[in-house]
Amino acid sequence: MPVDLVQTVFSDLDFSVTNFGARALEDIAPAEEIAAHLEGMHPNGTKLGVLNGKTYGLGLYILDADPVLQCRPLPRGRP
């Protein structure tokens, strides 16, 4: 049975397209629907999932707390 939706990281888009035949949004949805869905999203965020001029992925969410290593000093006296 073919997979309809996957959650992956942007760095794996090329692998998914090349090896699994992922289809671009532009090939499966009308341009008007895609434009309506992307309305209000930051253009730089929507470009993350573009490969060879077509959209293969969209960010689930983009927040300051997304996979970023944050280090903070421990309070004095704590190991």
KAMOCOR-V905559 format. One record per residue. N is the residue number from 0. RES is the residue in three letters. OMEGA is omega in radians with two decimals (NA if undefined). Layout:
N,RES,OMEGA + N,RES,OMEGA
This chain:
0,MET,-3.13 + 1,PRO,3.12 + 2,VAL,-3.14 + 3,ASP,-3.02 + 4,LEU,3.06 + 5,VAL,3.00 + 6,GLN,-3.09 + 7,THR,3.10 + 8,VAL,-3.08 + 9,PHE,-3.11 + 10,SER,3.12 + 11,ASP,-3.11 + 12,LEU,-3.12 + 13,ASP,3.12 + 14,PHE,-3.13 + 15,SER,3.14 + 16,VAL,-3.07 + 17,THR,-3.01 + 18,ASN,-3.08 + 19,PHE,3.09 + 20,GLY,3.10 + 21,ALA,-3.11 + 22,ARG,3.14 + 23,ALA,3.10 + 24,LEU,-3.12 + 25,GLU,-3.14 + 26,ASP,-3.07 + 27,ILE,-3.12 + 28,ALA,3.10 + 29,PRO,-3.11 + 30,ALA,-3.13 + 31,GLU,3.14 + 32,GLU,3.12 + 33,ILE,3.14 + 34,ALA,3.13 + 35,ALA,-3.14 + 36,HIS,-3.09 + 37,LEU,-3.11 + 38,GLU,3.14 + 39,GLY,3.10 + 40,MET,3.12 + 41,HIS,-3.10 + 42,PRO,3.13 + 43,ASN,3.11 + 44,GLY,-3.12 + 45,THR,3.14 + 46,LYS,-3.10 + 47,LEU,-3.08 + 48,GLY,-3.12 + 49,VAL,3.11 + 50,LEU,-3.13 + 51,ASN,3.07 + 52,GLY,3.14 + 53,LYS,-3.08 + 54,THR,3.13 + 55,TYR,-3.12 + 56,GLY,3.07 + 57,LEU,3.12 + 58,GLY,3.08 + 59,LEU,3.04 + 60,TYR,3.10 + 61,ILE,-3.12 + 62,LEU,3.08 + 63,ASP,-3.07 + 64,ALA,3.12 + 65,ASP,-2.87 + 66,PRO,3.09 + 67,VAL,3.11 + 68,LEU,3.12 + 69,GLN,3.13 + 70,CYS,3.07 + 71,ARG,-3.12 + 72,PRO,3.07 + 73,LEU,3.08 + 74,PRO,-3.12 + 75,ARG,3.10 + 76,GLY,3.11 + 77,ARG,3.14 + 78,PRO,NA
